[in-house]
Amino acid sequence: MKRKLVFMLVALCLTFLANAAGAEEKISGRVKSIDLETNAVVVTTYEGQEVTITISPEDTSTLNKLKEKRVREDDDVKVRYVVKDGKNVATYFRKPAGC
């Protein structure tokens, strides 16, 4: 019985630590604003929440899409991000495929 309890507590702790250590979040919504000076994009989710996403300087593909206006304000986007140093840093930033 004690082994089972210890095992369950260890599994719970590992799950918590995995989530706290940069679990990837996903959102879908509409671009509200783009700030190319700070590489920040505000996305309003379909549920109405505003989320500020930072595009890292290494993500030249996404930065080029923003600079070339292939992604603009009012475009629908799908975003995946991790929290690093208090910022939501994009790991995936795309317009959804469609017609």
N, C-alpha and C positions, 0 to 999 in steps of 0.2 A: 504494500500500500504506500509506504514512504517513497519507494523508487518511482512509482507512478506519479505521485504528487510532485516530486523533484523534477521529473521529466517534463511534466506539464508546465511547471514554473519556468524551466529553462527555455522551453519552446515559446512560451509567451514573451519572455524577455527578448529572445532573438527576433521574434516578429516585430516587437516594438522598436528595437534598435534598427532593424532593416528599414522600417518606415521612417524613422527619424533621421536616418543617414542619407537622405536625398532620394526618397522614392519619387518616381516620376508621376506628375499630375497631368491630367488631360482636360482641356476645355475646348469648346466650340463656341463661336460667336461672331460678332461683327467688329471690325476695326473702328475704334472711335477716334484715335489720334496717333500720329507718328511723329517722333522727335528724332531726327537724324543726328543731332548734335550729341545726344546722350544714348542713342541706339535703343530707345524705349518706345514700345508700342502699347497703347491701352486698348484692350479688347473688352467689349461688353458682351458677357455670355448671354445665351438665350434666356437664362433665368434672371437676367438683370444685374448681375454682379460685374463690377469693373475690376479688371485684373491688369496690372502693369507688367509687361513682359520685357525683359532686357535681352537684346540680341548681342551675343559675344562678338568681339572683333574678329575672331577666327571663323565665324559663320559668314563667310564672304558671299555665299550663295543667297542667303536671305537678305543680307544688307544690299546686295545688288538689286534684288527684286524690289526693295523699298525705294532705293535711289532712282531706279529706272521706272518707277510707278507701275510695275506689274502687280504690285499689291498696294492698294490705296485705302483711304478712309472709306468706310461703308462697305468694304468687301467682306464677305464671309470667310472665316479662316478656321482651321483646326490647328491647335497648338498643344505640344507636350513640353513640359518644363520641369526643372528641378530647382529647389531653393538653395542658393549658394550665397553666403555672406549677406543674408537678408534680402536677396533679390531673386525674382523668378526668372531664371535663365533658360531661354528656349533651347530645347534639344530637337524640336521638330516644329516647323512653322510653314504651313501650306494653305493654299486655297483648296477647298474640297473639290474633288472631281465631279463633273456633272455635265449637263447638256451644253 
